[in-house]
Amino acid sequence: MPPSSPPGQRKNPEGSTFPCHHKDSSAAEEEQLLHVLCSVDSTASTSAPGLGIGLAVDEAGCSGGNKMTGSWLWRTRSLNAPSPVQQFGPCGRIMKNSAMVMQIQDPASQRLTWYKPPLTVLVIKKVSDASVLAPFVQLVDWLLREKSMVVWVESAVLEDSLLNEDARFNAIRDKLVTFKDGRDDLTDRIDFIVCLGGDGTLLYASLLFQQSVPPVMAFHLGSLGFLTPFRFDNFEEQLTSVLEGHAALTLRSRLRCVMHRRNERKHEAKTQEVDPLAEGRPAANSILVLNEVVIDRGPSPYLSNIDLFLDGKYITSVQGDGLIVSTPTGSTAYAAAAGASMIHPSVPAIMVTPICPHSLSFRPIVVPPGVELKISVSPESRNTSWVSFDGRNRQELFHGDSLRVTTSIYPVPCICAQDQISDWFASLADGLHWNVRKRQKCLDELSDLTASGSEDTLDEIENMKLRTRSLNAPSPFQQFGPCGRIMKNSAMVMQIQDPASQRLTWYKPPLTVLVIKKKDSQVLLPFVQLVEWLVQEKHMVVWVESAVLEDKLLRDDVKLEQESAKFRQVHGDYAGVRERFLALREKLVTFKDGRDDLTDRIDFIVCLGGDGTLLYASQLFQQSVPPVMAFYLGSLGFLTPFQCDNFQDQVTNVLEGHAALTLRSRLRCSIHRKGERRKESLQPAGCTNLTKSSLQRPLNYMEFNSPAGCTNNNNCNPNNSILVLNEVVINRGPSPYLSNIDIFLDGKYITSVQGDGLIVSTPTGSTAYAAAAGASMIHPSVPAILVTPICPHSLSFRPIVVPAGVELKISISPDSRNTSRVSFDGRNDQELNHGDSLRVTTSIYPVPSICAQDQISDWFDSLAEGLHWNVRKRQKCLDELSDLTASGSEDTLDDFDNLKIYDA
């Protein structure tokens, strides 16, 4: 090992020294000051009446000091609040001016408060339904007489002949205020909205307010009632409770859709460029949708042929009946019918689902909310397409036109009857009969084992200990109409991160690098070349696992006469490689997995091999992970975007700070044994004693990686938890019986899995085992947890996506005929017995993976190359359509528009 620098200092490659602490005081003070100033600015901007949710911080202040054009303000990037620096290892961190990442919102913290009493209420009723008339008159009369509120209704309501025959309505008719849809602007006039009917009434309320939406309370008087959680029986008590401020909220994100016509784009580009107030009002041709925007083939007999772009990059083409771009709210509408996974409304994401694609591999995908989708008719398409927005405003999409879709900064704040979790799962069960089937009976001989079941009196105590609620930074007020807002101390919501903003910076030169290689002879030459270059050219301290030094192909003291003829041949072939490695051997620093703690010792990680090398790197660091650069030398290579051909240029580029990052979230998993839970719950949340004998119960990862007693905070992981990058799998093991597993979300029973098992995965893991089990594929930047059943014995158990801030509890059902097995990223397999429980939530320590290009390109390249996502032959264009398609989707303004959008 090279000689060390003087105490408190380290040497950079040029030989000069600099302080060894993580961050000098001036830099820390500057960052703290920036954070405080930006928090003040964003609070002031969002607390002004009528400005809506999450407006941008000051143009010249907190976003890098550069003036932003109107086109920049068009993007939802303004939702990224100023954030503290995020650190990865001793040297790496997110760039100072980039967006906040891993800002996990807590669904339980979103509650409504009125900062002045609501006076005006808009009542929307279902049209052409006589059964709604009596509740409508009863509600309006009560609001006028008991609450002395100003009631608004649509002017068409007064023209209802059945209502005009009602004497009670005629007595209050003159007290109502009316408006006409499409003519009167309701912005800042309505404090509160009440919907009577089905889901369409809520979609109509969303259509009426194309900016900030007042809080919406929806009563179920329709058919499906997925978005209408309230019953009308005791409406007086429920409305009084809401008006007094006792209400949970679900913020349902909307999509901002803009049609760009071929002959109008150049004019629009010029006008948008010079408009400094573009964010303050919607574009003339834009519309906000709550469910989905649908692009289909219309009356044409030909397949749709639609090109899909993401942040200006071509992704794929849809050849089929069409395409659905939906919000999480819309994932249970048309997208669910087309085969997509169902996403909880609090997950910030956009879902892209093909309609009957003529492809065997076109699985639905989920992308981050901060991206922009562009949809256009392909040059070789035989027909045009048709577009509809929440089932309305249907119009034709011609060759040369494009539709731009991104997440709006104005969600719809829907009031919950219970809370976000209970309301959504109740809707899944009642409206869609999600995972409804008969329960399996328990065998008599197992009755003693199952008596304990999943009953857990310590749930609430442990839930408070284990939640990732600490990730929720204090947030500015979020405004809904003139009176409503999110409670002051609740979590930040609609905190949309922009994938393009996540870039790595080194605030001091990295000196130590950990090289992880695959156990494969073909990796030896690239491994030796890389280590040799890092030591000799970059003067870095290289760490390797001690097992690498024991590789027989890298040793010259192997007794070849005891080996096979094939090994002797390979050993001879690698003589030159072995000689180069032995010259470097003494300069390497080694560690033993399970014994040595690498926390704060490694600045940078390089992986050589397949996806397993990145999973192993994640396992080594159970807290903060240094930046990881992964080279593809394995089989699938889904997580390894770099090629080894020119590794010198690529590594140099990264070490100089020119690198985009993908922050891959991890799951924090802990098993609570039946006999140990009370003892563990009484200990502090920080450390637990891990001295228990391994013979008494199965060990999990932290037990053989942490020193006994957990004396060092850096090594301590509460409740013997383990962090996984891909998934935790619960299966039936060798048992012939079906698994019978109960799932709880934030302490509430959700459903039971009766089948081969269950996969709980990160977005990174959505392309692994979960994809094989039929789930949609989720971009790694989406803060979410994916729950996928393995071969469920149910016709209706669709995979679901829940917010990253929740906690899952998984336990054996009381009537289960067997126990289950649990594995973490394919390792540490152990038994889950009756009475035990597995707790899973999102960790605050992601894995910062360095991108070869950027987040979007790397992920879609991996989908195409690794999984052959939507690979099929292209359809040829008909000769008679050649004139129409000559313009195709060729768009000379694309680069210009993209530069405008990314200006800043």
N, C-alpha and C positions, 0 to 999 in steps of 0.2 A: 504494500500500500504506500502511495507517495507520502512524503513528509507532510505533516499538518501545518496549517498556518498558525500564526500567533493567536493566543486566546482572544476570543471575541471578534476575530477577523477570518475571512476566507479569501483565497486567491482566485482571480478570474483567469481566463486563458492567456491573457497578455502579461500576467505576473503581478499586476497591481492588486492592492487589497481594498476591501470595503467592509463595513460593519456586517456582522453575521446575524443580527436580529432581523426579524421578518420585515420590519417596516420602520423607517425612521420617523421621528416624532413630527417633523414638519409635514411629511406626506400624510401621516395619520390625521393631523389637525386640519389639513386642507380638505381631506375627504370628509371628515366629520362636518366641517363648515359647509361644504357643498351639499351634503345630505340634509342639514338643517335648513339651509336657504331654500332648497328645492321643495322640501316638505311644506314650508310656509307658503311658497308660491302656489303649489298645487292645491293646498287647502283653501287658499283665498279664491282660486279660480273656480273650484267646484262648489263653493258654498253660496255663490251668487244665484238668486232665484232664476229658474227657467233655463239654466245652462245645461242641465242634464247630467249624465254620468261621466265621470272620469275624463274631464277635458284636459287639453295639453298644458304642460308647464310653460313658463315664460319662454318665448322663442329664443332669446339671446342668452338666457341664464343657464338652465339646467340641462340643456341638450347639446352641449359641446360648444356653445358660443357662436354658432353660425346662424344667420337668419334663414328661416325656412320659407320656402315658397308655398303658395296655395296648394300646389299639387302634392307637396309633402304632407300638408295637413289633411289631405284626403284619406291618408292611410290610418289604420287603427294603432299605429305605432305610438301615438300620443298617449295611449293608456299606460305606458311603461313608466311607473313612478320612479323617482330617484331612489337608489338603493345603496346599502353598504357594500363594500368590496367583498367578493367571494373568493376564498383562497383555496388553492389546490396544491398541497405540498408546501414546502418552504419557499418556493419561488414563483409558482404560477398562480394567476388569478384572471378573472374576467376583466376585460378592458374597462378603464375607469368610467367612461361615458356610455357604456352599453346598458342594456335593459336589465331589470331585475329578473333573476331566474330562480327556479324552485320556490316561488312565492305561492305556497300551497294555501288555498282558501279552505276555510272550515265551514261546511254547510250549516252547522248548528249556530254559527255566529251571525248569520244574516237575519236581522230583525228590523222591523219597521218602527220608526218613531216620527211623531208629528211635532215640528217645531212651532207650529201655530195651528189652531183648530181648523180642520177642513170645513169649508162652507158650501162649496159647489160639488155636486155629484152628477155624473153622467150615467144614466141607466140605459143599457143596451139589451133589448129583448130579441128572442128568436122570432123571425118573420114567418107568417103563414102557418102559425101553430096556435090553435084555439086554447090548448091546455096551458099556455103560458100567460094568457090574458089575466086571469084571476090573481095569480101571484104578482104580476106586474102592477096591477092596480093597488093591491094590498101593500106592496113595498113602497110605491111612490107616495101613497097616502100617509104611511107611517113616517117616511123621511120628512115630508112637509109638516105634518102635524106634531110629531114627537121630537124630531131633531132640528126643526126649523132650518132646514138646508134648502139651497137653491137647486132645483132638479132640472137637468138638461135631458132632452130626448130628441131623437131624430124627427124632423118634420113629417116624415112619412107615417109615423106612429099615429099622429092626429087624424090621418085619413083612413084609419082602419075602421071599417063599418061596424064590426062586432064591438069594438071598444066604444064607439059613439052611442051604442045602444045601452051601455052600462051607466046607470044613474050615478053610481059612486065615482066613476071616472069623470063624468060631465061636471061634477061638483068641484073637481080640482084641475080641470083642463086649462083654465085660464092662468093658473099659477105656474105652469110649466114654461121653461125656456127652450126654444127649438133651434135647430141648425140644419143645414143642408149639406149632405156629403158632397165633397168636391168643390164647394163654394166657400163655406165658412171655415176659418182657421181657429182651431180650439186650443192652440198652444198657449199655455199659462192662464187659461180660463177655467180649467177643470182641476179640482183637487183630488178626486177620488172617482173610480169607475166601478160600477156593479153590472155584471153580465147575468142574464137570465136565459138559459137555453143550453146549447151544446158547445162543442169546441169551436164551431164557426163564429160564435159571438166574440170569443177572445181573439180570433184571427181578424175580425172586423175592427175590434178596438185597436189592434196593432196597426192596421191600415190607416185608421183615422189620425194617429199620432206618428208622424214621420221623424220626429225628434224625441225629446224627453216624454216619457209616458208616465202618467200618474199611476199610483198603486191600483191593481185590479183585483176585485173579489168576484169569483165566478161561481154561480149556483147551478147545480146539475138539474136541468130540466129538458135535456135533449136525449140523444141515443147512446153514443159511446161514453161521453163524459170524461175523457182522459185528462182534459185540462180544467175540468170544473169540479173541484173537490168538495164543495160545500153542499149540504142538503138544505132544502127550504123550510123544513118543518119548524125550526126554532130560529128563523132568520133574525128576529129582534135581538136575541142574546148574542148571536155571532157578530152582527154588525156593530152592536154597542161595544163589544170587546175590541174589535178592530179600530173603531174610532177613538177608543181610549188608549191605543198604542200597544195592545197586547197581540202581536202578530209576528209570525215567522214569514220570511220572504224566500221565494225562488226567483232568481234573476235569470230569465230566459233570454239568451242572446239572440240577436237577429242578424240577417245577412243584408249587406248593402249591395244592391245590384244596379249596374249601369250599362245601358245599351249604347254601343258605339257604332253608328252607322257609317258605312264605307265613305259616303260623300260628305259626312259632317265632321269627321274626326280631326282634320287639320284645323278647322275653325275652332273646335272645342279646345284643342290643345293650346292654341294661342290665348283663348280667353281664360282658361284655368291657370295659365302660367302667371298672369298678372293680377289675379284676384286674391288679395290678402285675406279675405273673409270667407274663404271657401269652406272652412270647417264649421262656421257658425250657421250655415244653412245647407240643406241638401241640394245636390245638383238637380237641374230641371228635369233630366231624364232618368233620375235614380229612384229606386223604390226599396223600402225595407220590408223583408219578409220574415215571418216568425217560424214557419215550418220548412218550406223548401222552394227552390226554383227548379222547374222541370224542363228539360230540353228533349223533345221527342220528334218523331218523324211525321206527325200529323196525319193527313189523309193519304200520304204517299205509300205505294206498295213496296218501295225499296227500303233497305236497311238505312238507318241513320249512320252517317260517317262524320264524327265530330272530333276535332282536335282539342286536346286539353293541355294548357300551359299553366305552370305554377311559378309565380314570381318571374315571369318572362322566359322561363325555360320550358321547352317542349317535354311533356311527360309521356303521353300515350294518346292513342286514338280509340274512340268508342265505336264499334261496329255492332249495332244491335237496334233495339227499339228506342233507345235514348239514354239519358243520364239524369240522375237526381243529385243536386247539391243541397244538402240539408243542414240545419242546425241540430244540436243535440235534442231539442224539443221535437224536431221533425223526424228524428231517427225511429220513432215509434209510429210514424204515419206511413207515407208511401215507401220510404226506404226500408221499413220493416217488411212490407209486402214483397219487396225486391230482394230480400235475403240478407239485409245488413244486421250487424249487432245493434243492440239498443243502448243508447248513451244517456246517462243521467244529465238533466238540464244544466247542472252546475259545472260540468266538465267543459272547459274552454276549448272548442274544437270545431272543425268543419268536416262533415262526412260526405264522401263522394261514392255514389253507388250506381253501377250500370243497370239499365233496365233490359232484361233478357239479352245479355251480350252473346254474340256468336263467337264465343271463346271459352275454352275449358278452364282457363286460369285467371279470369278477371274477378278477383276477390275485391269486395268493397274496402276502401281505405279511409283512414282518419288522419287529417293533417292539422297542424297548429292553426289557431285562429288569426295569427298575425300575417299570414300569407295572403297573396292575391291570386285568384284563379282567373284565367282567361279561357273562354270557350268560343270556338269558331267552327264554321262548316269546313270540312277538309277539302282541299283542292280537287280530289278525285271523287267527291261525293256525287251521287246521281240525283240528289234532290236537296231542297232546302230543309230547314228544321223549324220547329215551333217552340216558343218559350212561354211558360206561364208562371206567375208569381203567387204562391199560396192559392193556386187554382183560379186566379183572376188575371185580368189584363193580358190575355193571350195575344201574342203577336208573332210575326214570322221573322226568322233569322236567315238572312240571305247570305250568299257567298260574298266574302269581303267584310261582312259585319262581325262584331265580336261582343260578347257579354262578359263584363268584369264583375267578379264577386269577391267580397271580403267581409270580415266581421264588422258590424256596426258598433259604434261606441254607445248606442242607445238601446239597452235591453228592455224587456217588458217585465216589470216587477209584479209577480203574481203572489198573492197572499195565500199562505198555506192553511189548510184546515187543522193539520197537526204539526208537521215539520217537513222539511225537504225529503228526507229519506222515507218516512212513513207514507206520505202522499203519493210518491212516485211508485213505490212497490205495491201499494193498494190499487193504483190505476192499472199496473201491469197484470195483477191478479184478477181484478174485476172486469177490466175492459178487454184484455187479450187472453185471459186464462193462462197466464205464463206459468209453465211447469206445473200444471194441474194434473194429478193422477192419483190413484188409490195408494194408500200407505201400505207398506209391507209389514206383515205381522211379525212379531218377535217370537223366536223359538222358546219353548218353555224352559229348556235347560240353560238358557242365557239370562233368565229373569233376574238372578242374583247380581250378575255383572252389570245389567243395564238399569238397575234400580236408581243409581246415582244420576244417570242420564246426563243432560247438559245443564242441569240446574246449577247456578253459580251465584252465590250471594255476594261475591266480591267483585262482580262485574263493574259496578260503578266506580269503586275505588281504583281498580287497575286501569280502567278506561281513562281516568284523569291523569294517571301516571304516564301512560304509553302514547297519548295522542301527540301528533306533530303540530299541535296548535301553536307551538312556539315559533313556527315559521311565519306566522301572520304578523307582518309589520304593522305598526299603527298607520291608519289610513285617513285620508281626507274624507269629508262628508261626500256622500253621493246623493244627488238630488233627483227626485221623481215628482214632477209637477211643482206647483207653487208651495206645497206644504210638506210633502213626504220626503224622507231621506233614510239612509242606513244609520243605525245607531252609532254613536261616536266611537265607542270602544270595540266595535266589531271588526272582523277581518276585512282585508282588502279584497274587493270583488271585481270581476271583469279586468283583472290584472293581466292583460294580454301581452305575452312576450313575443318579440320579433326574432325569428331564427337568424336573420342576417346580422343581428346586433351582437351575437355571442362570439366574441373573438378573444383569443389568448394574448396575454401580455406578460412579460417577465419583469418584475420590478427589481430583480438583481439576476445576474447571469446564472443559469443552472450549472452546477458542477458535478452533481452525482446523478448517475443514470442507472436504472435497473433494467437489465436485458433478460426477457423471458423467452425461452425458445421451446418449440414443440419437440417432443421426443421422437425425432425422425432423422435418419441419416442424411436425407436430402437438405435438411436445414443447417447442417454443420458448416458448410462452406460459407453461406451468407452470414451465419452467426460469427464465425471467425473474422470475416472481412469487416463486419460492422464493429465488433469489439476492437479490432486492431486500429481501425480508423478513428474511433472515439478516443482511444488512449493516446495515439500518436499525433493525430491532427488536431483534435479538440481539447486535449489535455484534461479529460473528464475522469472522474473516479467511477469505475464500472462495477456494479454489483451483479452477482449471479447466484443462483441457488447452488448450494453445496453439492447437490446431486449431479450438477453439470460436470464437476471435476472428476466424478467417478464414472463418467461415460467411457466404456472400454475403447471406443473408436478414437477417443482423444487422449488415451494413455499409451505409453510405450513399454509398460511393465506387465502387459497382459501375457499369460502363458498360452500362446497360440496353439500348442499341441493339444490343449484340452478343449479347444473350440472347434466348431464345425468348419468344413471346407469352405462353405459360402461365407462365413464370417471372416475367415483368414483372407479370402479374396477381397472383401470390402475393406478390411483393415489395411490391406496393402494399397488399395486405391486411394485411401485417405491419408497416405503418409505425408504428403505435402501440407495438407490442412492441419494434421496433427503437429507437425514441426512448427508451424506458425503459431498454433495455440499454445504450445509448451513455452514458447518465448514470451508469451503474455501472462502465463499462469500466475506468476508471483505478484503481478500488478492488480489482480482482481480481488475484490472483497466479496466474501461469501456469507450466506445466511442459511439457516435451517427453518423450513416451513414448520410452524407450530411451536417454535422455541424463541426465535428472535423477533423483536418488535421493530418494524420498519418505519413507524410513525415519525415524521419530521426528519427522516434521514435521506429520503429519496426526493430529488427535484423533478425527475422526468422518467417515464417508463417507455420502453420500446419492446413490442411483442413481435416475435417471428413465428408464424405458424397459422393456425386456424382460429376459429371463434373461441375455442377452449382456452387459448392463451389469455384472452381478454377476461374471460370468466375467472381464470385463476388469479389474474392481477386484482380483480375486484375482491376475491376472497382474501387475498393477503392484506388488504387495507380495509379494516372494518370501521374506519372513520374517514377522514379526509383523504382523497385519492389524488396523487399527482397526475398531471396531464399524461395521457396514454396515446402513443403513436403505434398503430398496428399494421404490420406488413403481411400481405397475403402469401402464405406458403403452405396453406392447408387444402381442404376440400371445398367446402361451400364458400367461405370467406365473406359471410354477410357482414361481419363487424370489422373486417380488415381491409380498408379501402386503398392502402398504399401498395405499389409494386416495388420490388427490390432492384429493378434495373438501374435506376439512378438514385440510390438511397442517399448518397452524399449530398446532392443538391436539395433533396427533400428535407433531410434532417437539418441541414444548415438553415434552410428557409424557416423551419419551425423554431430553431434555437434563436433566430433573429427576431422572433415575435410575429411572423407573418403566417398566422394560422387561424382558421375558423374552428369553432368548438361545437360538438354536440354533447349536451349534458344529459347523460343517460341515468334516469332515476332508478333507485334501488328500493327493494322492499325490506322492511325491518320485521323479522319473524322471531317469535319466541314461543316456546312450548311451556304451558303451565300444567304441571302434573297434579293429579287429583290430591295427593297427600301433602303436597308442598305449597299449594297456593296461599294458604293463610299465612304460613311462615314468611314467604317471599313478599306478600303484600304489606307486611308490617315493617320490612326493611326500607331504608331510604331509596329513592328512585335512582340514585347515582350508582351504587356498587352493591354487589351481592357476593356472598362468600362461595367460592367455587371449589372448596376443599373436599367436597363430598366424594366418597370413593366411587370410582368408575364401575365397580362391580355391582353397585346398588341400583343403578339406572342407566339408560343410554346417555352417552355424551353428545352434546351438540358442539358446534365448531368453537365457540368462544371458551368452552371449558378446557380444550387442549391448546388454546392459543393465548390465554390470559394467565398471568401469574396468580397463585393462590392468594386470596384475600383482596385482590384487586386494589392494591395500594396506590397505583398510579392512575390518575384520572384518564390519561390518554389511552390506557390499555383497557379501561373498564367499559363494559357494555351491559346496561341494566337487563336483569332477568335472563341472562345467558342468551342473548339474542344473536342472530346472524343476519347479515345483509346479503340479499341475492340480486343479481343483475337480470336474470331471465325470468325464472318462475319458481314457485313452490308448488309441488305436485302432491296431492293426497289421493292414493289409489287403494284398491282392495288387496294388493299384495298377492300372496299365493292362495287366498281364500276362493272357493267356488261361488260364494254368495255375492250378490250385488253390494256395493258400498251403500251405506245409508248415512249421509252426513248432513248435519244441520248447519246453516249459515246465518250468522247474526251480523248486522251492520250497525255500528255505534250502539251496541247493546240491544238492538231490536231484532226479533226473529224475522227472517226474510223468506227463506224457503228451505227445502231439503233436497239433496241430490241422491237419486237412486239410479246407480249405473256403475260404470267402471271407476269413476273418481271425479276429481275436480282439479282445475289448473287456475292458480291465481298468479297473474303475470304482470310485469311492467310493460310499457309500450315497446321497449326493446324486445321483450319476450313474446310479443304478439306475432312475430314472424317465425317463432320456434315451434314448440309443442302446441301452443294455442292455435296456430295456423293449421296444423295438421288436424286439430279437433274441430275446425270449421269457423273460427272467429275471424272478424275483420282485422285488417292489419293497421296498426296505429303508429304514426310517426313518433320517434323517441322524444320529441319536444313537447308532446301533449301531456299535461299533468293529470294522470289518470291511473286507475287500476282495472285490469281486465279480468273478469271472472268467466271461465269457460268450462262447461261440463265435458267429461270424457264419456262418450257413448251413453248418454242418459236414456233411461227407459221411459221416455216421455216424448210426445210429438211436439211439445210446445216450449221446450227449454232452450231458448235462444241465448247466446252469450250476451253479457251485459258489461257496460263500461261505467264505473262509478268514480266520483271525484277522488283525487289523491289524498285529501285531508281526512278521509274517513278511516275507521278501524274495523277490520273484519275479524270475526271470531268464528272458528271452525271447530266443531266437536262431533263426536260420534252420536248419532240419534239414539234415544232410549230404546227404540225397538229394532236397532241394528242387530243382525245375526253374527256379525264379526267385527273385529277391530280394523284399523286402516294403517297404511304405511305412509310416511311423509319423507320427501327428499327435497333438498335445497340446491337448485342449479345442478341437479343430477348427482349430488354428493350427500354424505351424512344421512343416509337412509336410516330411519328409526320408526318404532311403532307408536301409533296414537291409540291409547287404550280408552275404554269407557270412563268418563269422568274427566279425562284430559281435555285441554283446549289449545288450539293454535291461534295466536294473535298475529295479524298482519296489518301493517300500515306503511305509508311511504316514509323512507328515511330522509334525513336532512343532508345526507352525504351522497351526491350523485357521482358517477364516473365521467370525468371530462375527456371524451374521446376526440382526438384531433381529426379534422376532416381533410381529405385529399383535395376536394373542391369546396363544397359548402354543404350545409345540412340537407338541403333539398336534393341536390344532384347526387350526393353520395347514397342517400336512401333509395331513390328511385333507380339508380344504377344497380344497387344490390338486389332490388325487387326483380329487375329485368334479367340480370345475369345469374343470380343465384336461384330464383324461383320461377324464372320465365313468366313473369306476371304479364298477362294479356298479350301473349305472343301468338300471332296468327298471320296468315297471308293477307295482304292489303287487297281491297276490292278495286277493280279497275273502273275508270271513268267511262261513261258512254260517249260515243263520238258526238252525238247531237247535243250534248251538254258542254262540249269543250269551250264554247264561247262564254258560257256562264261561269265555268270554273277556272277560267284563265287567271282571274284575280285570286281565286281560292282564298287561302288564309295567309297568302303572302302579304305582309304588313310592313310597309316601309316606315311606319311610325312606331313600330314596336320598341326599337332600341331607344328612340327619343322619349316615348312614354315611360319606359322603364327607368331611364335616367331621371326623369322628372319625379317619378314615384320615390326613387331612392335618393333624391337630392337631400343633402344634410350630412 
